[in-house]
Every structure is written in C-alpha cells, then in structure tokens.
Amino acid sequence: MDILLFNVTTAALMVLMFKGGLALVGQSTLGRRRIPWAAVGLTGLALAGVALQLCWSGAMGALDADPSKSGWWRVVTSVFMQNGGFGGAAWNIATLAAVAAFADWFWGAPLTLGLFAAGILLPEQIDKLWGQTSHSTDPRNFAGSSGATYFLGATLAAALLLHGGADENSGEAAGQGAEQGFDDEGESRGRAVRKNRLLALGVPVLGLAMWFAQENGHGLVSGYGFALGALAWAAFRTVLHPDRDLRQPPRTTVASLTGLVGRRTRSAG
C-alpha cells in the first residue's frame, strides 16, 4: 500500500508540472513552435543510456550512483541510466521529453540545459547544507532521470506563478470585444491567471508534503527546483522570449514535422 501511494503521489506531482507547462507556453500554440532541440538532445541521451544498458551488462555497475563505489562521473552518468524496468524507463523518458520541451520553449535551450544540470548537481550540495549527508542505500535511488526532471519541471511551476501563463485567447477575445466589452476580456484573463497561479503553487505544496509524509525525494528536489526557478525568472525575465515562435514562425515547426512523419508513414504502408 505504501509503494502504491508513493507512486500515485509521485505521478500526481508530475501531472501538476505537465499542466503547468501547458499553461505556461499555451496548449494551442504547441504545433506552431520550433523543434525543442535541447529536449531532443536530453531525451536522446536518456535513450542512448538505455541502449547502452541493453548492449553492455556492466553499464549499471560502471555508471550508476552507488555510494559504495568511487567515480566522480557517477552523479552525471547515473541520470541517464534507468533501473525501474520497462515501465519505469518509459515513464522517465516520456516525462523528461515533455518537461524539457516546455522548458526549452519557455526558458530557451541554454538556460534549460543549465537548469537541468543544476537539477543533477545542486540537490546533493543543498542536502549537505541542511546536514543531510547520509547517502541512500536503496538501489532504486542509484540511477534514473526522474530527480532532474522533477527539478526542471518545478522551475516551470515557479515561472508560471510569477508570469501568470500564456494568454492564448487574447486574439479571440479582442475580436469579440465589440459584443462583450473589454472588461470581459480582462476578467477572463484574470481568472485564468489566478487558476494558473493556484496550479503553480500546488507543485511545491504537494512536493513538500510528499517529502515530510513519505520522505519522497521527488518532492524535495521539486522544492529546490521551484526556488531556483523563481531566481531564474527574476534574473532572466528581461531576455526571455517564449512567444518568439508565434511572432516569427520558424521554418520547421512541431506540426510540420509531425505531418511529414505521418505522410512518410502512410507512404511506407
């Protein structure tokens, strides 16, 4: 029962992050956005790690984060190893792809990669500051990309809280302004912002509750990520352009690439 509750709450936290990412960039804008190459690269590394595990039986022993083994590289390479079986690996890679894509579209590729790296390196250092120097002996914690993914997802939640989310319906509302009045547009936008901010606050609240109730590390790293996301927004908000793809449409968009793959699939069939 404890394991089931652990998995359910961990999945629920990711659902909040996923919904927050959609609200931040705008669900209706996804097809018009550029290919998120930072997300593609991170997902490719995770897939390469799984392929390496399938081809080399000693990959986990050489690259995981087992504290009983030496190796400075383990803190990084362990992120791209997966030890949760087929289902766990599929979940980790799928959530990494989605969260990294949202981050790439909002933060931009360089900052996304920097925040993901922070999700790998910072939690252990912060734990030391709090006096939590003991290493887990649970083999489930020796590998996996979920910690860095939840950290990155929490940075998006912090940005959503401070930014308020994408204004997807501004054009439609403006077109209806003569009939409904501009006050209705402002009121609708205000409700959406309040809803988005409540959604964003749910990430650190649920995350910390999971940590205190279950000692669920996903919740703790989400708290760390939320704090860093708020700092990143304060530091870089003037240079972020999450709507650039919408104002200057890229040559290759998510929709055009999806359509091309679909046409080739039908042709092959």
PEMO-V59647 format. One record per backbone hydrogen bond with DSSP energy under -1.0 kcal/mol. CO is the residue of the C=O (numbers start at 1). NH is the residue of the N-H. Records with the same first field share a line. If there is no record, write none. Layout:
# PEMO-V59647
CO->NH + NH
This chain:
# PEMO-V59647
1->5
2->6
3->7
4->8
5->9
6->10
7->11
8->12
9->13
10->14
11->15
12->16
13->17
14->18
15->19
16->20
17->21
18->22
19->23
20->24
21->25
22->26
23->166
26->29
27->30
29->32
30->33
31->255
33->254
35->37
36->40
37->41
38->42
39->43
40->44
41->45
42->46
43->47
44->48
45->49
46->50
47->51
48->52
49->53
50->54
51->55
52->56
56->59
58->62
59->63
60->64
66->69
71->74
73->76 + 77
74->78
76->79
77->80
78->81 + 144
84->88
85->89
86->90
87->91
88->92
89->93
90->94
91->95
92->96
93->97
94->98
95->99
96->100
97->101
98->102
99->103
100->104
101->105
102->106
103->107
108->112
109->113
110->114
111->115
112->116
113->117
114->118
115->119
116->120
117->121
118->122
122->126
123->127
124->128
125->129
126->130
127->132
128->131
131->133
138->141
139->142
142->65
145->149
146->150
147->151
148->152
149->153
150->154
151->155
152->156
153->157
154->158
155->159
156->160
157->161
158->162
159->163
160->164
166->168
169->173
170->174
171->175
172->176
174->177
176->180
177->181
182->186
183->187
184->188
185->189
186->190
187->191
188->192
189->193
190->194
191->195
192->196
193->197
194->198
195->199
196->200
197->201
198->202
200->203
201->205
202->206
203->207
204->208
205->209
206->210
207->211
208->212
209->213
210->214 + 216
211->215
216->219 + 220
217->221
218->222
219->223
220->224
221->225
222->226
223->227
224->228
225->229
226->230
227->231
228->232
229->233
230->234
231->235
232->236
233->237
236->239
241->244
243->247
244->248
253->257
254->258
255->259
256->260
257->261
258->262
259->263
260->264
261->265
262->266
263->267
264->268
265->269
